[in-house]
Amino acid sequence: MTLLSKIPRVDQGLKEALLQKINQKTKPLGSLGILESVALQVGLIQGTLDPALKEPHIIVFAADHGIAREGVSAFPREVTYQMVLNFLSGGAAINVFCKQNNIGLSIVDAGVDADFESQAALLDHKIARGTQNLLKGPAMTVEQCEQALQTGGQLVEELQEKQTNIVGFGEMGIGNTSSASLLMSRYCDLPLEDCVGKGTGLTQEQLQHKIKVLQEALSSNAVQNTDPIQVLATFGGFEIAMMTGAMLAAARLKMVILVDGFIATAACLAAFKIDPGVLDYAIFSHESAEQGHKKMLRYLGVRGLLQLDLRLGEGSGCAVAYPIVRSAVDFLNHMASFTSAGVSNSPS
């Protein structure tokens, strides 16, 4: 499968049959709300009236960002490395939620500025030890970006070979809300102030410093080319680019995609700019507390399943939302119809 293979559109021919199946369940029309929309979407993705979720999996991509050296995060750069170790030892939120919901988990070193001891639990796909400082030039070369896209795609292909048909994506990278904000501003043509939030917990003074630094980065990397890969290479991170490639591959393979919060949605936005068909396959797990996330979701014309004020990242929203998606599939497959239950569906 090539890097930019066209994503197949979902088969809308099944839509009416799926809607009829949903509407004939023993309930008032529309009474299961968004669960009905999710059931319809999964049925269309899989091209069947009887969808099934198999071997759910979440991939967490980790990488460092050169822009973090400019004090745009409340945490030091070494936290990226430390949190990867936490993932590997099973101590992070994503570990807890994946274990709770029987979701497989992979941790990928996409570009952490540290060396790890070789261990089977960590997938080593390091492009470089962090991106370049955006105040001094583009985050990465186009060649590095394409390598990251390709690697993300290959990881998803390997999962699909193991029968996974629903995959979520998470990230870890100190400074990556800065990259996501810059990508959002450039892709959506929005003022930077509308895209920047407090990230890991900045004070108001620190937030103003972050905006100032990112405005300088945006100005010093004025990308005239509207090519989405060029934009991603200029402002993205290795983990964001790998997520983008993974999402594109998952859509080409007709897998259900679970999108986490602000950073993962920025990756999905990049994927959307490369091929809008990716949205047919994407379920947005939640609407985060990061102000730019709400605006990004509106730009894409989508909504998050949950509103829990999450802003952790690492795929946590995907893991928490997965049981909701499973409930949607299960009601479609196992709930009785008016006919099978002998229940009248005419209002009295």
Backbone torsions as a table, in degrees:
resi	resn	phi	psi	omega
1	MET	NA	125.1	-177.7
2	THR	-80.3	162.9	-174.8
3	LEU	-55.7	-39.7	-174.6
4	LEU	-116.3	33.0	173.6
5	SER	-57.7	142.7	-177.6
6	LYS	-69.0	136.3	176.9
7	ILE	-77.1	129.0	177.6
8	PRO	-70.4	138.8	175.4
9	ARG	-76.2	148.6	179.4
10	VAL	-67.0	152.8	-177.8
11	ASP	-78.9	103.1	179.6
12	GLN	-73.5	-8.1	179.8
13	GLY	-62.8	-23.3	179.8
14	LEU	-87.8	-6.5	-170.1
15	LYS	-58.9	-47.8	-177.1
16	GLU	-64.4	-40.3	179.5
17	ALA	-66.0	-39.5	177.8
18	LEU	-65.6	-43.4	179.1
19	LEU	-63.0	-38.7	178.0
20	GLN	-64.0	-41.4	178.8
21	LYS	-63.7	-43.1	179.0
22	ILE	-63.7	-44.1	-175.0
23	ASN	-73.8	-17.7	179.7
24	GLN	-90.3	-0.2	175.8
25	LYS	-68.8	157.4	-174.7
26	THR	-75.4	77.4	-178.6
27	LYS	-164.5	158.4	171.5
28	PRO	-64.4	151.9	-179.8
29	LEU	-55.9	130.1	175.2
30	GLY	74.5	4.4	-171.3
31	SER	-74.0	-13.0	173.6
32	LEU	-95.6	9.8	169.3
33	GLY	51.9	-127.7	-175.4
34	ILE	-65.3	-24.2	175.4
35	LEU	-58.2	-35.0	179.4
36	GLU	-68.0	-40.1	177.9
37	SER	-64.7	-40.1	179.0
38	VAL	-66.2	-43.5	178.2
39	ALA	-59.1	-43.6	178.4
40	LEU	-61.7	-46.3	-177.6
41	GLN	-63.8	-44.5	-179.7
42	VAL	-65.3	-40.0	176.9
43	GLY	-60.9	-41.8	178.9
44	LEU	-68.2	-40.0	178.7
45	ILE	-60.4	-45.0	-176.6
46	GLN	-86.9	-8.7	177.4
47	GLY	65.6	40.3	-177.5
48	THR	-150.6	155.3	173.4
49	LEU	-81.4	-9.6	-177.3
50	ASP	-127.7	68.1	-177.0
51	PRO	-67.6	160.0	178.1
52	ALA	-144.0	143.2	176.5
53	LEU	-101.8	123.6	-175.0
54	LYS	-123.6	135.6	173.0
55	GLU	45.6	58.6	-179.9
56	PRO	-59.0	143.8	-174.3
57	HIS	-148.3	146.7	174.4
58	ILE	-124.2	134.5	175.4
59	ILE	-109.9	126.6	175.6
60	VAL	-107.7	120.4	179.1
61	PHE	-100.0	133.6	-179.0
62	ALA	-122.8	138.4	177.5
63	ALA	-163.1	158.3	177.5
64	ASP	-101.4	163.0	-174.4
65	HIS	-129.1	129.7	178.8
66	GLY	-60.7	-31.9	-178.7
67	ILE	-64.8	-19.4	179.3
68	ALA	-62.7	-21.0	178.3
69	ARG	-67.8	-12.5	-177.4
70	GLU	-95.3	13.7	175.2
71	GLY	73.0	34.7	-179.0
72	VAL	-92.3	-1.2	179.4
73	SER	-125.7	153.1	177.5
74	ALA	-76.1	-12.6	-177.1
75	PHE	-116.9	149.3	177.3
76	PRO	-72.7	161.0	-175.8
77	ARG	-59.0	-34.1	-175.0
78	GLU	-64.6	-12.8	178.5
79	VAL	-64.9	-29.6	176.4
80	THR	-57.8	-51.2	178.4
81	TYR	-60.4	-45.7	-177.5
82	GLN	-63.9	-38.5	179.7
83	MET	-71.1	-32.7	174.9
84	VAL	-61.6	-42.2	176.4
85	LEU	-61.5	-37.7	177.8
86	ASN	-64.4	-41.9	175.8
87	PHE	-59.0	-44.9	-175.0
88	LEU	-67.6	-28.6	179.0
89	SER	-89.6	-3.2	175.5
90	GLY	85.5	17.1	-173.1
91	GLY	-99.0	-0.7	-175.5
92	ALA	-92.3	166.4	178.7
93	ALA	-56.8	-41.1	-177.7
94	ILE	-63.6	-34.5	176.9
95	ASN	-63.4	-44.5	-178.6
96	VAL	-62.3	-48.0	-175.5
97	PHE	-70.6	-36.4	177.0
98	CYS	-65.6	-42.6	178.5
99	LYS	-63.0	-42.6	-179.9
100	GLN	-58.9	-39.8	-172.6
101	ASN	-106.9	14.4	177.2
102	ASN	55.3	49.1	179.3
103	ILE	-109.1	131.1	175.2
104	GLY	-68.6	153.9	-175.6
105	LEU	-139.6	131.8	174.4
106	SER	-123.7	139.5	177.1
107	ILE	-113.7	128.0	-174.9
108	VAL	-120.5	126.9	170.2
109	ASP	-84.7	100.6	179.7
110	ALA	-89.0	-21.7	-177.9
111	GLY	171.1	46.4	179.3
112	VAL	-76.0	139.3	-178.8
113	ASP	-83.1	61.3	179.9
114	ALA	-168.0	161.8	176.2
115	ASP	-106.8	131.8	178.5
116	PHE	-103.2	147.3	170.2
117	GLU	-67.0	142.5	-178.6
118	SER	-60.8	127.1	176.6
119	GLN	-152.6	143.8	-173.5
120	ALA	-62.4	-28.9	-175.5
121	ALA	-72.9	-16.6	-179.0
122	LEU	-108.5	124.2	177.4
123	LEU	-89.1	114.8	-175.4
124	ASP	-90.8	103.6	175.8
125	HIS	-131.1	39.1	-176.2
126	LYS	-61.1	121.1	175.4
127	ILE	-77.8	-45.6	177.4
128	ALA	-163.8	172.2	180.0
129	ARG	-83.7	71.6	-179.3
130	GLY	87.6	158.2	177.4
131	THR	-78.6	171.7	176.6
132	GLN	-75.9	159.0	176.4
133	ASN	-70.9	120.3	-175.7
134	LEU	-63.3	-17.6	176.5
135	LEU	-74.4	-12.5	-177.3
136	LYS	-115.2	2.1	179.3
137	GLY	146.7	-175.5	-179.0
138	PRO	-59.1	150.9	-179.3
139	ALA	-61.9	-38.3	-176.8
140	MET	-153.5	167.4	173.9
141	THR	-79.7	161.2	176.1
142	VAL	-61.3	-35.8	179.6
143	GLU	-64.7	-41.6	176.8
144	GLN	-64.6	-40.3	179.2
145	CYS	-62.5	-44.2	179.8
146	GLU	-66.0	-35.2	175.8
147	GLN	-63.0	-42.9	178.8
148	ALA	-64.6	-43.3	178.1
149	LEU	-59.2	-46.0	-178.4
150	GLN	-64.5	-41.6	-179.6
151	THR	-63.1	-45.0	177.2
152	GLY	-57.4	-41.9	178.5
153	GLY	-64.3	-41.8	-179.8
154	GLN	-63.9	-38.2	179.4
155	LEU	-63.0	-38.1	178.2
156	VAL	-70.8	-39.3	177.3
157	GLU	-59.3	-39.1	178.0
158	GLU	-64.5	-38.1	176.9
159	LEU	-65.8	-41.7	-178.6
160	GLN	-63.6	-32.9	177.3
161	GLU	-66.3	-20.9	177.6
162	LYS	-95.3	15.6	174.4
163	GLN	81.5	6.0	175.2
164	THR	-65.7	130.3	175.8
165	ASN	-126.1	8.0	172.8
166	ILE	-142.0	124.8	-173.5
167	VAL	-136.6	136.2	176.7
168	GLY	-113.6	160.2	-175.7
169	PHE	-131.1	136.5	177.1
170	GLY	-134.0	175.6	-176.2
171	GLU	-150.1	161.6	171.2
172	MET	-146.5	125.0	178.8
173	GLY	-176.7	108.0	178.5
174	ILE	-59.1	125.6	-177.6
175	GLY	98.9	-3.3	-174.0
176	ASN	-77.4	-15.5	171.5
177	THR	-68.1	-26.9	176.9
178	SER	-66.9	-47.0	177.5
179	SER	-61.6	-43.3	-179.9
180	ALA	-61.9	-39.7	179.4
181	SER	-64.8	-42.0	179.3
182	LEU	-66.1	-42.1	177.1
183	LEU	-62.0	-43.1	179.7
184	MET	-61.7	-46.1	179.9
185	SER	-59.7	-43.9	-176.7
186	ARG	-73.5	-45.4	-177.5
187	TYR	-70.5	-38.2	-174.2
188	CYS	-95.1	-4.1	-178.0
189	ASP	54.7	50.9	-179.6
190	LEU	-116.3	150.8	175.2
191	PRO	-59.6	143.4	-176.9
192	LEU	-57.3	-35.9	-179.2
193	GLU	-60.0	-27.8	178.7
194	ASP	-78.2	-11.6	-171.8
195	CYS	-110.7	-15.6	-173.1
196	VAL	-98.5	135.0	176.6
197	GLY	-127.7	-170.7	-175.0
198	LYS	-81.7	-4.6	174.7
199	GLY	56.9	-122.1	-175.9
200	THR	-79.5	7.2	175.5
201	GLY	119.6	45.0	179.4
202	LEU	-71.5	151.0	169.5
203	THR	-75.9	170.5	179.2
204	GLN	-61.5	-39.4	178.8
205	GLU	-65.2	-42.3	178.3
206	GLN	-66.1	-35.0	177.9
207	LEU	-63.6	-42.3	178.8
208	GLN	-63.9	-37.8	175.6
209	HIS	-63.3	-42.5	179.3
210	LYS	-60.0	-46.0	-179.9
211	ILE	-61.4	-42.3	180.0
212	LYS	-61.6	-46.0	-179.9
213	VAL	-63.5	-44.7	-177.2
214	LEU	-70.0	-32.3	176.3
215	GLN	-64.9	-39.6	176.7
216	GLU	-64.9	-41.2	178.6
217	ALA	-63.9	-40.1	179.4
218	LEU	-65.1	-41.6	-178.6
219	SER	-70.0	-37.3	-176.5
220	SER	-81.2	-8.9	177.0
221	ASN	-123.6	52.7	-178.1
222	ALA	-69.5	97.7	-177.7
223	VAL	-82.8	112.4	178.2
224	GLN	-78.1	-33.0	-179.3
225	ASN	-71.6	128.8	179.7
226	THR	-88.8	5.1	178.0
227	ASP	-58.2	123.3	-173.9
228	PRO	-62.6	-30.2	178.6
229	ILE	-71.4	-37.0	176.2
230	GLN	-63.5	-41.2	177.8
231	VAL	-64.1	-43.7	179.1
232	LEU	-62.5	-41.4	178.5
233	ALA	-65.1	-36.0	-176.4
234	THR	-72.2	-43.3	-170.6
235	PHE	-115.7	-8.4	-172.0
236	GLY	-84.7	-170.6	174.7
237	GLY	-127.7	163.2	-179.6
238	PHE	-62.2	-36.8	179.3
239	GLU	-70.2	-34.7	178.8
240	ILE	-69.2	-42.6	179.3
241	ALA	-65.4	-39.9	177.8
242	MET	-65.3	-39.6	175.9
243	MET	-61.4	-41.4	179.3
244	THR	-59.0	-49.0	178.7
245	GLY	-63.4	-36.4	179.0
246	ALA	-66.1	-41.8	179.0
247	MET	-65.3	-42.3	178.8
248	LEU	-61.7	-42.9	179.7
249	ALA	-66.2	-42.0	-179.8
250	ALA	-60.4	-40.1	178.5
251	ALA	-67.4	-40.7	178.3
252	ARG	-62.5	-30.7	-180.0
253	LEU	-90.0	6.7	177.1
254	LYS	59.9	42.3	176.5
255	MET	-97.1	153.2	172.8
256	VAL	-77.4	130.3	-178.2
257	ILE	-108.7	126.2	172.6
258	LEU	-100.9	122.2	-178.4
259	VAL	-103.9	132.5	-178.8
260	ASP	-81.5	-133.0	-171.5
261	GLY	-94.4	-138.5	-169.7
262	PHE	-59.4	-49.1	-176.1
263	ILE	-67.8	-47.3	-179.4
264	ALA	-63.9	-34.8	178.0
265	THR	-69.8	-32.6	173.9
266	ALA	-62.8	-38.8	175.6
267	ALA	-64.2	-40.9	178.3
268	CYS	-66.9	-34.6	175.5
269	LEU	-62.2	-43.1	176.1
270	ALA	-61.6	-43.7	178.1
271	ALA	-61.7	-40.4	178.4
272	PHE	-61.4	-39.5	179.3
273	LYS	-68.3	-30.6	176.6
274	ILE	-76.3	-43.2	178.7
275	ASP	-152.7	106.2	-177.3
276	PRO	-58.7	-18.8	-179.0
277	GLY	-62.5	-15.8	-178.6
278	VAL	-61.3	-28.2	-176.8
279	LEU	-66.1	-25.9	177.8
280	ASP	-59.6	-27.8	-172.0
281	TYR	-103.7	-5.8	-171.2
282	ALA	-97.9	129.0	170.9
283	ILE	-111.8	122.6	-176.7
284	PHE	-90.5	114.4	-166.1
285	SER	-68.5	-31.7	-178.0
286	HIS	-161.9	168.9	173.2
287	GLU	-109.5	114.5	-170.2
288	SER	-80.9	174.1	178.8
289	ALA	-79.5	-8.3	178.6
290	GLU	-74.0	123.9	-171.5
291	GLN	-59.2	-34.2	179.8
292	GLY	-67.7	-25.3	-177.0
293	HIS	-64.8	-43.8	179.6
294	LYS	-58.7	-43.4	-178.2
295	LYS	-70.4	-34.8	177.4
296	MET	-66.4	-41.7	177.7
297	LEU	-61.9	-41.9	178.2
298	ARG	-63.5	-40.9	178.7
299	TYR	-58.9	-40.9	-179.4
300	LEU	-79.3	-11.5	180.0
301	GLY	74.3	33.8	-178.1
302	VAL	-128.1	173.6	176.7
303	ARG	-137.6	152.9	177.9
304	GLY	-84.1	146.7	179.5
305	LEU	-65.1	-41.2	-171.8
306	LEU	-119.3	152.5	172.1
307	GLN	-128.7	91.7	-174.8
308	LEU	-120.4	9.9	-177.7
309	ASP	57.8	34.0	176.9
310	LEU	-72.4	146.2	171.5
311	ARG	-155.0	37.7	-177.1
312	LEU	-91.3	-37.7	-171.8
313	GLY	80.9	-148.8	-179.9
314	GLU	53.4	19.9	177.8
315	GLY	80.9	8.8	-175.2
316	SER	-60.0	-39.6	179.2
317	GLY	-64.4	-36.0	178.0
318	CYS	-62.0	-45.8	-177.1
319	ALA	-66.3	-37.7	180.0
320	VAL	-72.2	-33.8	-177.7
321	ALA	-81.8	-20.6	-176.0
322	TYR	-53.5	-44.4	178.7
323	PRO	-60.4	-27.3	176.6
324	ILE	-66.9	-44.5	178.3
325	VAL	-63.5	-41.3	178.4
326	ARG	-62.9	-38.2	177.3
327	SER	-62.7	-38.8	179.3
328	ALA	-63.5	-43.9	179.6
329	VAL	-67.6	-39.8	-177.3
330	ASP	-68.1	-39.4	179.1
331	PHE	-66.2	-36.7	179.4
332	LEU	-63.1	-38.2	-175.0
333	ASN	-86.2	-31.2	-167.3
334	HIS	-120.7	-14.1	179.3
335	MET	-73.1	140.1	-178.6
336	ALA	-67.8	152.3	171.8
337	SER	-92.9	165.4	177.0
338	PHE	-56.7	-39.8	-177.8
339	THR	-68.6	-47.6	-176.3
340	SER	-68.4	-27.8	-179.5
341	ALA	-92.1	-6.8	-178.3
342	GLY	67.5	32.2	-178.9
343	VAL	-104.9	134.3	177.4
344	SER	-70.8	136.0	178.0
345	ASN	-107.8	17.8	177.5
346	SER	-101.7	129.9	178.0
347	PRO	-62.5	142.9	-178.9
348	SER	-81.7	NA	NA
